[in-house]
Amino acid sequence: MEAEIREIVNRETSAWDSQNVERLLSIFHPDFVWVWPATSNDHDPMTWEMVLGKFNHHRWADFYQRFFEAHTLIHNKRVIRKVEISAEGDAAFAVVDIDTFWKNKAGINVHWFGRVCKGYAKTGDEWKITMHTGVLQY
């Protein structure tokens, strides 16, 4: 099961690398909600933001397509630090350190740097991401 979690983390990474919207969206559970901290130093969720709402394939595809069209990926370095599977084999999480650097068409840098925790649930015969912390520096 650990190999399956590593595969989904790596599939997500390859989706960012190739800017493949459909590959990226393939990992999300239909009930996924992503809350983002304002900055990587905002550990207090009182400052976090709801940017996309609950997963919606069409809305999220449009959002990420526009993001990819407006940004050039400079580098995307990700290291899986920990994978833990529940005793029941139906839930897991991965801790991943990321260093992803984009430059938008206006020349503004967008740098995602820090640590994230990605939560997964086994749905049928596949894993889907159900939660994801924003990028935080510890």
KABEL-V407217 format. One record per residue. RES is the residue in one letter. SS is DSSP state (~ for helix, > for strand, _ for the rest). PSI is psi as a letter, one per 30 degrees, with the letter a starting at -180 (NA if undefined). D_CENTER is the distance of its C-alpha to the mean C-alpha in whole Angstrom. Layout:
res={RES & RES}
ss={SS & SS}
psi={PSI & PSI}
d_center={D_CENTER & D_CENTER}
//
This chain:
res={M & E & A & E & I & R & E & I & V & N & R & E & T & S & A & W & D & S & Q & N & V & E & R & L & L & S & I & F & H & P & D & F & V & W & V & W & P & A & T & S & N & D & H & D & P & M & T & W & E & M & V & L & G & K & F & N & H & H & R & W & A & D & F & Y & Q & R & F & F & E & A & H & T & L & I & H & N & K & R & V & I & R & K & V & E & I & S & A & E & G & D & A & A & F & A & V & V & D & I & D & T & F & W & K & N & K & A & G & I & N & V & H & W & F & G & R & V & C & K & G & Y & A & K & T & G & D & E & W & K & I & T & M & H & T & G & V & L & Q & Y}
ss={_ & ~ & ~ & ~ & ~ & ~ & ~ & ~ & ~ & ~ & ~ & ~ & ~ & ~ & ~ & ~ & ~ & ~ & _ & _ & ~ & ~ & ~ & ~ & ~ & _ & _ & > & _ & _ & _ & _ & > & > & > & > & _ & _ & _ & _ & _ & _ & _ & _ & ~ & ~ & ~ & _ & > & > & > & > & > & > & _ & _ & ~ & ~ & ~ & ~ & ~ & ~ & ~ & ~ & ~ & ~ & ~ & ~ & ~ & ~ & > & > & > & > & > & > & > & > & > & > & > & > & > & > & > & _ & _ & _ & _ & _ & > & > & > & > & > & > & > & > & > & > & > & > & > & > & _ & _ & _ & _ & > & > & > & > & > & > & > & > & > & > & > & > & > & > & > & _ & _ & > & > & > & > & > & > & > & _ & _ & _ & > & _ & _}
psi={e & e & e & e & e & e & e & e & e & e & e & e & e & e & e & e & e & f & h & j & e & e & e & e & f & f & f & k & k & f & g & k & k & j & k & k & l & e & l & f & g & i & f & j & f & f & f & l & k & j & e & f & a & k & k & j & e & e & e & e & e & e & e & e & e & e & e & e & f & f & k & k & k & e & l & j & k & k & k & j & f & k & k & k & k & l & f & f & g & f & l & l & l & k & k & k & k & k & i & k & k & l & k & l & f & g & g & k & k & j & j & j & k & a & k & l & k & k & k & k & k & k & j & b & g & l & k & k & k & f & l & k & l & l & k & k & k & NA}
d_center={20 & 18 & 18 & 16 & 13 & 13 & 14 & 11 & 9 & 11 & 11 & 7 & 8 & 12 & 10 & 9 & 13 & 15 & 13 & 14 & 12 & 14 & 12 & 9 & 10 & 12 & 9 & 9 & 12 & 15 & 15 & 11 & 11 & 9 & 11 & 10 & 13 & 16 & 15 & 14 & 18 & 17 & 17 & 19 & 18 & 21 & 19 & 16 & 15 & 14 & 13 & 13 & 15 & 14 & 13 & 15 & 15 & 17 & 16 & 13 & 14 & 16 & 14 & 12 & 15 & 17 & 14 & 15 & 18 & 19 & 17 & 18 & 15 & 18 & 16 & 12 & 13 & 11 & 13 & 13 & 15 & 15 & 15 & 17 & 18 & 21 & 24 & 24 & 22 & 20 & 17 & 15 & 12 & 11 & 11 & 10 & 11 & 10 & 12 & 11 & 14 & 15 & 18 & 19 & 22 & 24 & 24 & 21 & 19 & 15 & 14 & 11 & 12 & 12 & 11 & 8 & 9 & 7 & 10 & 12 & 15 & 17 & 18 & 22 & 21 & 17 & 14 & 12 & 9 & 10 & 9 & 6 & 8 & 8 & 9 & 13 & 15 & 18}
//
